[in-house]
């Protein structure tokens, strides 16, 4: 068992989002992902363009419910409904305890198994969550997301991304390493965290993500935020 920073321990290839990690998640991820909170604000801002009165939002991988509640508060005057699907029971319990809201329905379920009616959501958000879906199943999920959107609805997806070639990947990795060092993590913490994510986090390149979105049916795709190896995509049906 190794320390990956913020007193969070995980063995190689065994990073998980349950147990003691839950209480430390928001603090840890805000120091590990550049512009994490700014991305939350942008997701909320964009929702205003796509969610009508009594509209429906699906949040995939809602973790502790922080972004979910921000969406609910941002659209409080529209009488919306949010379905927040999270696979980890500890995360769902934390969400209900700290980020409850009458417009939010927290569901503990694997999104791959969750039954979604076609054209039932106006806005779907996956904030650094699809990167944890096995690559062999990722396209199936994106297909499902496309079918779940109403016409004119939007899908916002944030992902860690690989460089387009080896040189760019080296540059991006080095800059990200420096970013984590500047936030107080030791080199040993960073390396052990990377080891714990083996086979757990599998990023695609920017082109790989866009190709998957296009295969799902999306035509209108735009980058809305980009910093080092982290990128947000807005796709409109």
MDAnalysis code that builds the backbone (N, CA, C; Angstrom):
import MDAnalysis as mda
import numpy as np

u = mda.Universe.empty(711, n_residues=237, atom_resindex=np.repeat(np.arange(237), 3), trajectory=True)
u.add_TopologyAttr("name", ["N", "CA", "C"] * 237)
u.add_TopologyAttr("resid", np.arange(1, 238))
u.add_TopologyAttr("resname", ["UNK", "UNK", "UNK", "UNK", "UNK", "UNK", "UNK", "UNK", "UNK", "UNK", "UNK", "UNK", "UNK", "UNK", "UNK", "UNK", "UNK", "UNK", "UNK", "UNK", "UNK", "UNK", "UNK", "UNK", "UNK", "UNK", "UNK", "UNK", "UNK", "UNK", "UNK", "UNK", "UNK", "UNK", "UNK", "UNK", "UNK", "UNK", "UNK", "UNK", "UNK", "UNK", "UNK", "UNK", "UNK", "UNK", "UNK", "UNK", "UNK", "UNK", "UNK", "UNK", "UNK", "UNK", "UNK", "UNK", "UNK", "UNK", "UNK", "UNK", "UNK", "UNK", "UNK", "UNK", "UNK", "UNK", "UNK", "UNK", "UNK", "UNK", "UNK", "UNK", "UNK", "UNK", "UNK", "UNK", "UNK", "UNK", "UNK", "UNK", "UNK", "UNK", "UNK", "UNK", "UNK", "UNK", "UNK", "UNK", "UNK", "UNK", "UNK", "UNK", "UNK", "UNK", "UNK", "UNK", "UNK", "UNK", "UNK", "UNK", "UNK", "UNK", "UNK", "UNK", "UNK", "UNK", "UNK", "UNK", "UNK", "UNK", "UNK", "UNK", "UNK", "UNK", "UNK", "UNK", "UNK", "UNK", "UNK", "UNK", "UNK", "UNK", "UNK", "UNK", "UNK", "UNK", "UNK", "UNK", "UNK", "UNK", "UNK", "UNK", "UNK", "UNK", "UNK", "UNK", "UNK", "UNK", "UNK", "UNK", "UNK", "UNK", "UNK", "UNK", "UNK", "UNK", "UNK", "UNK", "UNK", "UNK", "UNK", "UNK", "UNK", "UNK", "UNK", "UNK", "UNK", "UNK", "UNK", "UNK", "UNK", "UNK", "UNK", "UNK", "UNK", "UNK", "UNK", "UNK", "UNK", "UNK", "UNK", "UNK", "UNK", "UNK", "UNK", "UNK", "UNK", "UNK", "UNK", "UNK", "UNK", "UNK", "UNK", "UNK", "UNK", "UNK", "UNK", "UNK", "UNK", "UNK", "UNK", "UNK", "UNK", "UNK", "UNK", "UNK", "UNK", "UNK", "UNK", "UNK", "UNK", "UNK", "UNK", "UNK", "UNK", "UNK", "UNK", "UNK", "UNK", "UNK", "UNK", "UNK", "UNK", "UNK", "UNK", "UNK", "UNK", "UNK", "UNK", "UNK", "UNK", "UNK", "UNK", "UNK", "UNK", "UNK", "UNK", "UNK", "UNK", "UNK", "UNK", "UNK", "UNK", "UNK", "UNK", "UNK", "UNK"])
u.atoms.positions = np.array([
    [0.852, -1.187, 0.000],
    [0.000, 0.000, 0.000],
    [0.888, 1.238, 0.000],
    [0.699, 2.144, -0.948],
    [1.557, 3.312, -1.062],
    [0.763, 4.598, -0.908],
    [1.437, 5.655, -0.409],
    [0.813, 6.957, -0.221],
    [0.864, 7.721, -1.534],
    [-0.319, 8.096, -2.058],
    [-0.390, 8.818, -3.325],
    [-0.622, 10.309, -3.123],
    [-0.526, 10.775, -1.901],
    [-0.734, 12.183, -1.597],
    [-2.040, 12.407, -0.858],
    [-2.096, 13.468, -0.030],
    [-3.287, 13.804, 0.763],
    [-3.694, 12.654, 1.679],
    [-2.705, 11.856, 2.114],
    [-2.953, 10.703, 2.997],
    [-3.904, 9.689, 2.372],
    [-3.846, 9.560, 1.035],
    [-4.652, 8.588, 0.307],
    [-3.735, 7.452, -0.130],
    [-4.115, 6.222, 0.195],
    [-3.279, 5.074, -0.125],
    [-3.942, 4.174, -1.152],
    [-3.134, 3.592, -2.032],
    [-3.652, 2.646, -3.024],
    [-2.494, 1.819, -3.561],
    [-2.765, 0.563, -3.846],
    [-1.757, -0.297, -4.455],
    [-1.696, -0.047, -5.954],
    [-0.633, -0.539, -6.577],
    [-0.462, -0.385, -8.015],
    [-1.644, -0.975, -8.774],
    [-2.252, -0.149, -9.620],
    [-3.377, -0.584, -10.430],
    [-4.671, -0.773, -9.670],
    [-4.723, -0.261, -8.412],
    [-5.910, -0.501, -7.582],
    [-6.497, 0.790, -7.014],
    [-6.376, 1.891, -7.743],
    [-7.012, 3.129, -7.305],
    [-8.521, 2.938, -7.264],
    [-9.173, 3.445, -6.231],
    [-10.634, 3.316, -6.130],
    [-11.217, 4.585, -5.539],
    [-12.533, 4.755, -5.702],
    [-13.231, 5.942, -5.236],
    [-14.196, 5.591, -4.107],
    [-13.717, 4.837, -3.138],
    [-14.570, 4.493, -2.004],
    [-13.757, 4.583, -0.716],
    [-14.377, 4.227, 0.395],
    [-13.681, 4.233, 1.674],
    [-13.229, 5.622, 2.093],
    [-12.007, 5.705, 2.637],
    [-11.482, 6.965, 3.155],
    [-11.310, 8.018, 2.058],
    [-11.161, 7.580, 0.813],
    [-10.976, 8.524, -0.293],
    [-12.141, 9.500, -0.409],
    [-13.354, 9.066, -0.086],
    [-14.557, 9.863, -0.314],
    [-14.481, 11.209, 0.400],
    [-14.088, 11.200, 1.662],
    [-14.035, 12.436, 2.440],
    [-12.957, 13.401, 1.918],
    [-11.959, 12.866, 1.248],
    [-10.842, 13.685, 0.781],
    [-10.943, 13.992, -0.712],
    [-11.981, 13.475, -1.364],
    [-12.047, 13.532, -2.821],
    [-12.026, 14.947, -3.370],
    [-12.915, 15.816, -2.891],
    [-13.027, 17.158, -3.463],
    [-11.722, 17.940, -3.338],
    [-11.090, 17.853, -2.182],
    [-9.823, 18.556, -1.976],
    [-8.731, 17.981, -2.861],
    [-8.666, 16.656, -2.926],
    [-7.627, 15.989, -3.711],
    [-7.753, 16.295, -5.196],
    [-8.965, 16.182, -5.730],
    [-9.133, 16.339, -7.169],
    [-8.940, 17.791, -7.590],
    [-9.286, 18.748, -6.725],
    [-9.112, 20.157, -7.073],
    [-7.639, 20.529, -7.181],
    [-6.773, 19.774, -6.495],
    [-5.333, 20.009, -6.587],
    [-4.681, 19.168, -7.680],
    [-5.404, 18.174, -8.174],
    [-4.849, 17.244, -9.160],
    [-5.271, 17.563, -10.582],
    [-6.387, 18.262, -10.743],
    [-6.920, 18.575, -12.073],
    [-6.934, 20.085, -12.270],
    [-6.181, 20.596, -13.230],
    [-6.158, 22.044, -13.466],
    [-7.539, 22.593, -13.811],
    [-7.861, 23.766, -13.284],
    [-9.112, 24.470, -13.583],
    [-10.338, 23.618, -13.263],
    [-10.231, 22.811, -12.222],
    [-11.325, 21.896, -11.877],
    [-12.593, 22.659, -11.498],
    [-12.472, 23.631, -10.616],
    [-13.649, 24.384, -10.189],
    [-14.129, 25.334, -11.275],
    [-13.196, 25.875, -12.060],
    [-13.597, 26.728, -13.184],
    [-14.412, 25.936, -14.198],
    [-14.062, 24.652, -14.368],
    [-14.843, 23.785, -15.247],
    [-16.259, 23.603, -14.736],
    [-16.418, 23.481, -13.418],
    [-17.757, 23.397, -12.825],
    [-18.595, 24.610, -13.212],
    [-17.986, 25.785, -13.093],
    [-18.718, 27.017, -13.400],
    [-19.132, 27.051, -14.876],
    [-18.255, 26.590, -15.743],
    [-18.560, 26.589, -17.171],
    [-19.668, 25.597, -17.496],
    [-19.634, 24.428, -16.875],
    [-20.695, 23.439, -17.076],
    [-22.053, 24.022, -16.675],
    [-22.081, 24.727, -15.568],
    [-23.327, 25.354, -15.112],
    [-23.769, 26.457, -16.067],
    [-22.827, 27.260, -16.505],
    [-23.143, 28.353, -17.427],
    [-23.723, 27.814, -18.738],
    [-23.110, 26.773, -19.270],
    [-23.580, 26.187, -20.528],
    [-24.965, 25.560, -20.391],
    [-25.286, 25.059, -19.211],
    [-26.585, 24.414, -19.014],
    [-27.736, 25.356, -19.313],
    [-27.525, 26.654, -19.130],
    [-28.584, 27.636, -19.339],
    [-29.005, 27.718, -20.805],
    [-28.134, 27.303, -21.712],
    [-28.450, 27.347, -23.140],
    [-29.302, 26.161, -23.589],
    [-29.315, 25.092, -22.807],
    [-29.914, 23.844, -23.290],
    [-31.041, 23.284, -22.425],
    [-31.151, 23.734, -21.191],
    [-32.155, 23.161, -20.286],
    [-33.344, 24.101, -20.165],
    [-34.502, 23.701, -20.689],
    [-35.704, 24.536, -20.595],
    [-36.386, 24.370, -19.241],
    [-37.487, 25.061, -19.022],
    [-38.278, 24.853, -17.820],
    [-38.734, 23.405, -17.750],
    [-38.629, 22.824, -16.567],
    [-38.968, 21.412, -16.334],
    [-38.085, 20.471, -17.144],
    [-36.901, 20.965, -17.530],
    [-35.961, 20.146, -18.289],
    [-35.301, 19.082, -17.425],
    [-34.592, 18.170, -18.113],
    [-33.969, 17.034, -17.423],
    [-32.472, 16.988, -17.708],
    [-31.713, 16.728, -16.641],
    [-30.256, 16.617, -16.737],
    [-29.825, 15.245, -16.238],
    [-28.853, 14.652, -16.928],
    [-28.222, 13.418, -16.480],
    [-26.768, 13.719, -16.163],
    [-26.345, 13.419, -14.935],
    [-24.946, 13.604, -14.536],
    [-24.331, 12.220, -14.345],
    [-23.376, 11.882, -15.206],
    [-22.737, 10.572, -15.190],
    [-21.459, 10.630, -14.358],
    [-21.369, 9.790, -13.333],
    [-20.201, 9.795, -12.465],
    [-20.208, 11.019, -11.571],
    [-21.255, 11.152, -10.774],
    [-21.485, 12.374, -10.003],
    [-20.613, 12.483, -8.757],
    [-19.825, 11.479, -8.441],
    [-18.913, 11.446, -7.288],
    [-19.611, 11.953, -6.026],
    [-19.094, 13.014, -5.395],
    [-19.667, 13.482, -4.124],
    [-20.850, 14.433, -4.311],
    [-21.257, 14.659, -5.542],
    [-22.438, 15.473, -5.808],
    [-22.210, 16.971, -5.818],
    [-20.956, 17.406, -5.739],
    [-20.673, 18.844, -5.687],
    [-21.130, 19.567, -6.951],
    [-20.752, 19.058, -8.113],
    [-21.177, 19.671, -9.371],
    [-22.677, 19.497, -9.574],
    [-23.207, 18.365, -9.184],
    [-24.640, 18.112, -9.333],
    [-25.452, 19.189, -8.614],
    [-25.072, 19.481, -7.378],
    [-25.800, 20.490, -6.608],
    [-25.630, 21.875, -7.221],
    [-24.442, 22.173, -7.732],
    [-24.229, 23.466, -8.385],
    [-25.165, 23.630, -9.580],
    [-25.352, 22.571, -10.343],
    [-26.280, 22.614, -11.475],
    [-27.709, 22.860, -10.993],
    [-28.091, 22.177, -9.933],
    [-29.443, 22.322, -9.393],
    [-29.691, 23.750, -8.910],
    [-28.733, 24.330, -8.225],
    [-28.887, 25.692, -7.714],
    [-28.872, 26.712, -8.847],
    [-28.038, 26.460, -9.854],
    [-27.940, 27.388, -10.979],
    [-29.240, 27.472, -11.767],
    [-29.985, 26.368, -11.813],
    [-31.228, 26.310, -12.588],
    [-32.446, 26.188, -11.682],
    [-32.329, 26.663, -10.466],
    [-33.394, 26.490, -9.471],
    [-34.721, 27.101, -9.904],
    [-34.665, 28.142, -10.732],
    [-35.902, 28.809, -11.144],
    [-36.607, 28.112, -12.308],
    [-36.027, 26.997, -12.794],
    [-36.610, 26.315, -13.954],
    [-37.319, 25.008, -13.601],
    [-37.359, 24.668, -12.322],
    [-38.056, 23.450, -11.896],
    [-37.547, 22.217, -12.645],
    [-36.234, 22.070, -12.688],
    [-35.623, 20.970, -13.434],
    [-35.540, 19.708, -12.580],
    [-35.178, 18.616, -13.218],
    [-34.895, 17.374, -12.521],
    [-33.534, 16.862, -12.935],
    [-32.731, 16.430, -11.977],
    [-31.393, 15.903, -12.264],
    [-31.292, 14.465, -11.789],
    [-30.856, 13.591, -12.674],
    [-30.539, 12.215, -12.305],
    [-29.027, 12.088, -12.238],
    [-28.517, 11.784, -11.058],
    [-27.073, 11.675, -10.850],
    [-26.714, 10.209, -10.644],
    [-25.998, 9.634, -11.604],
    [-25.659, 8.208, -11.566],
    [-24.202, 8.039, -11.166],
    [-23.974, 7.311, -10.086],
    [-22.635, 7.080, -9.554],
    [-22.517, 5.622, -9.116],
    [-21.434, 4.969, -9.521],
    [-21.279, 3.538, -9.271],
    [-20.849, 3.226, -7.843],
    [-20.177, 4.173, -7.181],
    [-19.637, 3.914, -5.844],
    [-20.657, 4.290, -4.763],
    [-21.053, 3.323, -3.954],
    [-22.062, 3.543, -2.919],
    [-21.622, 4.585, -1.907],
    [-20.332, 4.568, -1.529],
    [-19.835, 5.543, -0.557],
    [-19.959, 6.967, -1.089],
    [-19.727, 7.135, -2.382],
    [-19.879, 8.453, -3.003],
    [-21.337, 8.901, -2.982],
    [-22.244, 7.994, -3.286],
    [-23.671, 8.323, -3.288],
    [-24.121, 8.717, -1.888],
    [-23.684, 7.986, -0.891],
    [-24.054, 8.311, 0.494],
    [-23.527, 9.689, 0.884],
    [-22.303, 9.992, 0.461],
    [-21.721, 11.307, 0.741],
    [-22.522, 12.407, 0.043],
    [-22.945, 12.139, -1.186],
    [-23.733, 13.110, -1.938],
    [-25.044, 13.420, -1.240],
    [-25.720, 12.380, -0.804],
    [-27.007, 12.569, -0.139],
    [-26.859, 13.323, 1.170],
    [-25.733, 13.107, 1.839],
    [-25.501, 13.753, 3.129],
    [-25.105, 15.218, 2.982],
    [-24.231, 15.512, 2.004],
    [-23.667, 16.857, 1.898],
    [-24.267, 17.711, 0.782],
    [-24.755, 17.096, -0.260],
    [-25.202, 17.857, -1.424],
    [-26.611, 17.469, -1.869],
    [-27.478, 17.247, -0.918],
    [-28.853, 16.901, -1.247],
    [-29.595, 18.122, -1.774],
    [-30.578, 17.879, -2.612],
    [-31.421, 18.924, -3.187],
    [-32.672, 18.231, -3.701],
    [-33.813, 18.836, -3.516],
    [-35.066, 18.155, -3.878],
    [-35.176, 17.860, -5.362],
    [-34.413, 18.553, -6.195],
    [-34.478, 18.314, -7.640],
    [-33.532, 17.216, -8.102],
    [-32.707, 16.666, -7.178],
    [-31.697, 15.662, -7.538],
    [-32.124, 14.276, -7.087],
    [-32.023, 13.327, -7.997],
    [-32.234, 11.916, -7.681],
    [-30.902, 11.200, -7.834],
    [-30.295, 10.800, -6.706],
    [-29.014, 10.097, -6.744],
    [-29.262, 8.602, -6.945],
    [-28.571, 8.030, -7.909],
    [-28.742, 6.617, -8.253],
    [-27.397, 5.915, -8.152],
    [-27.318, 4.851, -7.369],
    [-26.097, 4.048, -7.280],
    [-26.191, 2.929, -8.304],
    [-25.491, 3.096, -9.425],
    [-25.614, 2.148, -10.524],
    [-24.442, 2.339, -11.482],
    [-24.070, 1.278, -12.158],
    [-23.104, 1.346, -13.253],
    [-23.827, 1.954, -14.449],
    [-23.316, 3.050, -14.978],
    [-23.997, 3.740, -16.080],
    [-24.165, 2.828, -17.289],
    [-23.275, 1.846, -17.438],
    [-23.390, 0.916, -18.562],
    [-24.633, 0.042, -18.438],
    [-25.091, -0.174, -17.205],
    [-26.272, -1.010, -16.978],
    [-27.537, -0.209, -16.724],
    [-27.373, 1.108, -16.582],
    [-28.522, 1.950, -16.244],
    [-29.410, 2.145, -17.467],
    [-30.683, 1.867, -17.294],
    [-31.640, 1.948, -18.401],
    [-32.087, 3.391, -18.599],
    [-31.834, 3.932, -19.784],
    [-32.205, 5.316, -20.102],
    [-33.128, 5.323, -21.309],
    [-34.256, 5.991, -21.183],
    [-35.183, 6.088, -22.305],
    [-34.600, 7.020, -23.373],
    [-34.839, 6.698, -24.649],
    [-34.360, 7.575, -25.731],
    [-34.953, 8.974, -25.611],
    [-34.136, 9.967, -25.946],
    [-34.556, 11.376, -25.994],
    [-35.231, 11.825, -24.698],
    [-34.616, 11.479, -23.570],
    [-35.218, 11.796, -22.269],
    [-34.481, 12.894, -21.506],
    [-33.302, 13.324, -22.005],
    [-32.543, 14.357, -21.302],
    [-32.181, 15.508, -22.238],
    [-32.197, 16.717, -21.676],
    [-31.810, 17.907, -22.434],
    [-30.321, 18.187, -22.339],
    [-29.718, 17.709, -21.255],
    [-28.323, 18.052, -20.977],
    [-27.697, 16.886, -20.219],
    [-26.583, 16.384, -20.739],
    [-25.877, 15.271, -20.098],
    [-24.447, 15.700, -19.817],
    [-23.991, 15.427, -18.604],
    [-22.651, 15.826, -18.177],
    [-21.855, 14.609, -17.737],
    [-20.636, 14.499, -18.236],
    [-19.682, 13.482, -17.774],
    [-18.384, 14.219, -17.487],
    [-18.170, 14.554, -16.225],
    [-17.036, 15.392, -15.823],
    [-15.911, 14.499, -15.300],
    [-14.959, 14.206, -16.179],
    [-13.832, 13.333, -15.862],
    [-14.306, 11.977, -15.339],
    [-15.242, 11.374, -16.040],
    [-15.757, 10.070, -15.620],
    [-15.651, 9.007, -16.711],
    [-15.840, 9.381, -17.967],
    [-15.814, 8.381, -19.038],
    [-14.416, 7.804, -19.208],
    [-13.389, 8.540, -18.809],
    [-12.010, 8.032, -18.892],
    [-11.792, 6.804, -18.016],
    [-12.704, 6.560, -17.077],
    [-12.603, 5.376, -16.212],
    [-13.430, 4.196, -16.737],
    [-14.158, 4.409, -17.833],
    [-14.881, 3.310, -18.490],
    [-13.895, 2.540, -19.357],
    [-13.961, 1.218, -19.326],
    [-13.027, 0.422, -20.128],
    [-13.135, 0.822, -21.603],
    [-12.004, 0.997, -22.290],
    [-12.032, 1.425, -23.691],
    [-12.927, 0.580, -24.590],
    [-13.039, -0.716, -24.302],
    [-13.860, -1.586, -25.135],
    [-15.354, -1.276, -25.015],
    [-15.747, -0.548, -23.959],
    [-17.165, -0.253, -23.731],
    [-17.495, 1.229, -23.890],
    [-16.473, 2.022, -24.139],
    [-16.671, 3.480, -24.169],
    [-17.564, 3.916, -25.325],
    [-17.361, 3.317, -26.492],
    [-18.186, 3.706, -27.644],
    [-19.649, 3.361, -27.413],
    [-19.906, 2.218, -26.792],
    [-21.289, 1.823, -26.508],
    [-21.964, 2.842, -25.596],
    [-21.211, 3.365, -24.626],
    [-21.773, 4.360, -23.715],
    [-22.064, 5.666, -24.451],
    [-21.153, 6.100, -25.307],
    [-21.377, 7.335, -26.050],
    [-22.577, 7.202, -26.992],
    [-22.735, 6.028, -27.571],
    [-23.922, 5.781, -28.410],
    [-25.197, 5.940, -27.581],
    [-25.156, 5.405, -26.385],
    [-26.289, 5.465, -25.460],
    [-26.591, 6.913, -25.057],
    [-25.540, 7.669, -24.827],
    [-25.707, 9.073, -24.468],
    [-26.357, 9.854, -25.601],
    [-25.890, 9.624, -26.821],
    [-26.466, 10.325, -27.973],
    [-27.957, 10.029, -28.100],
    [-28.312, 8.776, -27.977],
    [-29.717, 8.390, -28.102],
    [-30.558, 8.955, -26.961],
    [-29.942, 9.208, -25.807],
    [-30.677, 9.681, -24.641],
    [-30.987, 11.171, -24.688],
    [-30.323, 11.898, -25.581],
    [-30.527, 13.335, -25.671],
    [-31.729, 13.687, -26.549],
    [-32.414, 14.755, -26.162],
    [-33.437, 15.315, -27.038],
    [-32.745, 16.019, -28.201],
    [-33.475, 16.246, -29.284],
    [-32.894, 16.990, -30.404],
    [-32.562, 18.398, -29.926],
    [-31.342, 18.853, -30.208],
    [-30.904, 20.158, -29.740],
    [-30.307, 20.123, -28.348],
    [-30.328, 18.957, -27.716],
    [-29.725, 18.799, -26.397],
    [-28.212, 18.732, -26.503],
    [-27.540, 18.810, -25.362],
    [-26.074, 18.876, -25.365],
    [-25.454, 17.883, -24.401],
    [-24.289, 17.427, -24.805],
    [-23.469, 16.546, -23.969],
    [-22.150, 17.248, -23.693],
    [-21.836, 17.439, -22.412],
    [-20.565, 18.035, -22.014],
    [-19.694, 16.947, -21.410],
    [-18.525, 16.753, -21.990],
    [-17.612, 15.709, -21.552],
    [-16.241, 16.307, -21.275],
    [-15.771, 16.146, -20.058],
    [-14.409, 16.536, -19.696],
    [-13.587, 15.269, -19.532],
    [-12.373, 15.281, -20.090],
    [-11.508, 14.111, -20.049],
    [-10.042, 14.509, -19.929],
    [-9.267, 13.650, -19.298],
    [-7.823, 13.750, -19.446],
    [-7.494, 13.204, -20.827],
    [-6.616, 13.877, -21.579],
    [-6.340, 13.466, -22.953],
    [-4.850, 13.226, -23.167],
    [-4.552, 12.314, -24.070],
    [-3.163, 12.055, -24.459],
    [-2.746, 13.042, -25.541],
    [-1.435, 13.213, -25.685],
    [-0.918, 14.038, -26.776],
    [-1.115, 13.347, -28.117],
    [-1.053, 14.132, -29.181],
    [-1.296, 13.587, -30.522],
    [-0.128, 12.755, -31.040],
    [1.048, 12.908, -30.451],
    [2.172, 12.040, -30.788],
    [3.108, 11.977, -29.583],
    [4.184, 11.221, -29.707],
    [5.068, 10.970, -28.565],
    [5.706, 12.252, -28.035],
    [6.117, 13.157, -28.939],
    [6.757, 14.401, -28.494],
    [5.783, 15.249, -27.677],
    [4.564, 15.423, -28.183],
    [3.576, 16.210, -27.459],
    [3.205, 15.544, -26.130],
    [3.130, 14.214, -26.141],
    [2.813, 13.507, -24.900],
    [3.883, 13.754, -23.843],
    [5.138, 13.740, -24.232],
    [6.231, 14.016, -23.297],
    [6.120, 15.431, -22.732],
    [5.802, 16.389, -23.594],
    [5.678, 17.779, -23.156],
    [4.514, 17.934, -22.184],
    [3.361, 17.377, -22.543],
    [2.178, 17.487, -21.689],
    [2.409, 16.814, -20.339],
    [3.024, 15.624, -20.358],
    [3.280, 14.896, -19.116],
    [4.213, 15.671, -18.203],
    [5.235, 16.294, -18.784],
    [6.190, 17.069, -18.004],
    [5.522, 18.287, -17.378],
    [4.689, 18.983, -18.148],
    [3.985, 20.159, -17.629],
    [3.008, 19.763, -16.523],
    [2.352, 18.634, -16.684],
    [1.415, 18.187, -15.652],
    [2.157, 17.776, -14.381],
    [3.294, 17.143, -14.545],
    [4.138, 16.784, -13.401],
    [4.504, 18.044, -12.605],
    [4.897, 19.104, -13.332],
    [5.247, 20.371, -12.683],
    [4.034, 20.985, -11.982],
    [2.864, 20.859, -12.593],
    [1.635, 21.383, -11.989],
    [1.381, 20.718, -10.633],
    [1.526, 19.415, -10.574],
    [1.275, 18.711, -9.317],
    [2.348, 19.024, -8.275],
    [3.583, 19.166, -8.717],
    [4.640, 19.576, -7.790],
    [4.319, 20.940, -7.178],
    [3.805, 21.859, -8.003],
    [3.493, 23.206, -7.527],
    [2.336, 23.208, -6.533],
    [1.542, 22.141, -6.530],
    [0.426, 22.028, -5.595],
    [0.789, 21.238, -4.339],
    [2.076, 20.962, -4.178],
    [2.539, 20.380, -2.926],
    [2.750, 18.886, -2.915],
    [2.521, 18.210, -4.049],
    [2.759, 16.773, -4.093],
    [4.243, 16.504, -4.332],
    [4.753, 15.474, -3.698],
    [6.143, 15.095, -3.915],
    [6.252, 14.269, -5.187],
    [7.461, 14.162, -5.710],
    [7.680, 13.336, -6.900],
    [7.263, 11.896, -6.624],
    [7.533, 11.424, -5.411],
    [7.149, 10.053, -5.048],
    [5.631, 9.894, -5.039],
    [4.910, 10.877, -4.488],
    [3.442, 10.843, -4.499],
    [2.909, 10.740, -5.923],
    [3.467, 11.564, -6.805],
    [2.982, 11.636, -8.187],
    [3.192, 10.311, -8.904],
    [4.371, 9.725, -8.732],
    [4.671, 8.452, -9.395],
    [3.780, 7.336, -8.853],
    [3.572, 7.309, -7.542],
    [2.738, 6.256, -6.950],
    [1.274, 6.412, -7.352],
    [0.812, 7.650, -7.479],
    [-0.552, 7.869, -7.955],
    [-0.682, 7.353, -9.395],
    [0.316, 7.642, -10.208],
    [0.307, 7.167, -11.593],
    [0.277, 5.644, -11.644],
    [1.044, 4.995, -10.764],
    [1.057, 3.533, -10.721],
    [-0.290, 2.970, -10.276],
    [-0.941, 3.649, -9.334],
    [-2.225, 3.159, -8.823],
    [-3.328, 3.253, -9.872],
    [-3.136, 4.112, -10.881],
    [-4.157, 4.309, -11.916],
    [-3.961, 3.406, -13.132],
    [-2.925, 2.573, -13.109],
    [-2.708, 1.644, -14.227],
    [-3.917, 0.743, -14.398],
    [-4.421, 0.661, -15.615],
    [-5.591, -0.139, -15.992],
    [-6.891, 0.422, -15.426],
    [-6.830, 1.516, -14.651],
    [-8.028, 2.141, -14.087],
    [-8.425, 3.367, -14.903],
    [-7.447, 4.217, -15.205],
    [-7.655, 5.414, -16.020],
    [-6.953, 5.223, -17.352],
    [-7.722, 5.294, -18.431],
    [-7.165, 5.070, -19.769],
    [-7.600, 6.214, -20.687],
    [-6.795, 7.284, -20.776],
    [-7.194, 8.428, -21.601],
    [-7.054, 8.137, -23.090],
    [-7.890, 8.806, -23.887],
    [-7.753, 8.811, -25.334],
    [-7.146, 10.159, -25.737],
    [-6.670, 10.255, -26.950],
    [-6.205, 11.541, -27.465],
    [-7.409, 12.417, -27.787],
    [-7.154, 13.678, -28.067],
    [-8.240, 14.574, -28.483],
    [-8.952, 14.013, -29.707],
    [-8.174, 13.559, -30.695],
    [-8.762, 13.003, -31.908],
    [-9.561, 11.749, -31.599],
    [-9.028, 10.902, -30.703],
    [-9.745, 9.683, -30.344],
    [-11.095, 9.976, -29.722],
    [-11.153, 10.979, -28.839],
    [-12.421, 11.355, -28.225],
    [-13.400, 11.906, -29.253],
    [-12.904, 12.769, -30.133],
    [-13.778, 13.356, -31.145],
    [-14.270, 12.294, -32.123],
    [-13.414, 11.368, -32.502],
    [-13.830, 10.281, -33.398],
    [-14.945, 9.454, -32.760],
    [-14.824, 9.173, -31.468],
    [-15.865, 8.417, -30.774],
    [-17.182, 9.183, -30.738],
    [-17.093, 10.477, -30.467],
    [-18.301, 11.308, -30.443],
    [-18.979, 11.331, -31.807],
    [-18.187, 11.413, -32.860],
    [-18.749, 11.412, -34.214],
    [-19.393, 10.072, -34.549],
    [-18.754, 8.973, -34.131],
    [-19.334, 7.654, -34.392],
    [-20.661, 7.488, -33.655],
    [-20.788, 8.150, -32.516],
    [-22.037, 8.074, -31.761],
    [-23.164, 8.827, -32.462],
    [-22.790, 9.772, -33.332],
    [-23.802, 10.535, -34.070],
    [-23.643, 12.035, -33.984],
    [-22.771, 12.510, -33.089],
    [-22.588, 13.957, -32.951],
    [-21.857, 14.537, -34.157],
    [-22.334, 15.682, -34.605],
    [-21.686, 16.402, -35.705],
    [-21.091, 17.711, -35.208],
    [-21.855, 18.418, -34.373],
    [-21.421, 19.711, -33.861],
    [-20.653, 19.505, -32.547],
    [-19.337, 19.607, -32.617],
    [-18.457, 19.345, -31.473],
    [-17.468, 20.496, -31.330],
    [-17.339, 21.015, -30.122],
    [-16.447, 22.144, -29.882],
    [-15.674, 21.949, -28.578],
    [-14.388, 22.294, -28.589],
    [-13.616, 22.331, -27.353],
    [-14.000, 23.586, -26.584],
    [-14.345, 23.431, -25.302],
    [-14.764, 24.573, -24.493],
    [-13.743, 24.935, -23.420],
    [-12.831, 24.018, -23.126],
    [-11.789, 24.300, -22.144],
    [-10.625, 23.357, -22.391],
    [-9.419, 23.890, -22.299],
    [-8.230, 23.062, -22.541],
    [-7.079, 23.602, -21.720],
    [-6.450, 22.716, -20.958],
    [-5.272, 23.090, -20.198],
    [-4.384, 21.859, -20.064],
    [-3.193, 21.945, -20.588],
    [-2.243, 20.835, -20.623],
    [-2.943, 19.589, -21.199],
    [-3.103, 18.544, -20.381],
    [-3.685, 17.299, -20.879],
    [-5.117, 17.103, -20.375],
    [-5.850, 18.192, -20.214],
    [-7.232, 18.129, -19.768],
    [-8.096, 18.965, -20.703],
    [-9.209, 18.380, -21.153],
    [-10.005, 19.058, -22.176],
    [-11.493, 18.813, -21.962],
    [-12.256, 19.881, -22.200],
    [-13.708, 19.779, -22.131],
    [-14.295, 19.915, -23.523],
    [-15.269, 19.047, -23.844],
    [-15.915, 19.050, -25.150],
    [-17.407, 19.344, -25.005],
    [-17.944, 20.162, -25.881],
    [-19.386, 20.392, -25.960],
    [-19.877, 19.809, -27.263],
    [-20.821, 18.852, -27.186],
    [-21.369, 18.212, -28.375],
    [-22.888, 18.417, -28.372],
    [-23.412, 18.900, -29.492],
    [-24.834, 19.202, -29.587],
    [-25.492, 18.237, -30.570],
    [-26.627, 17.680, -30.157],
    [-27.368, 16.759, -31.022],
    [-28.256, 17.524, -31.995],
])
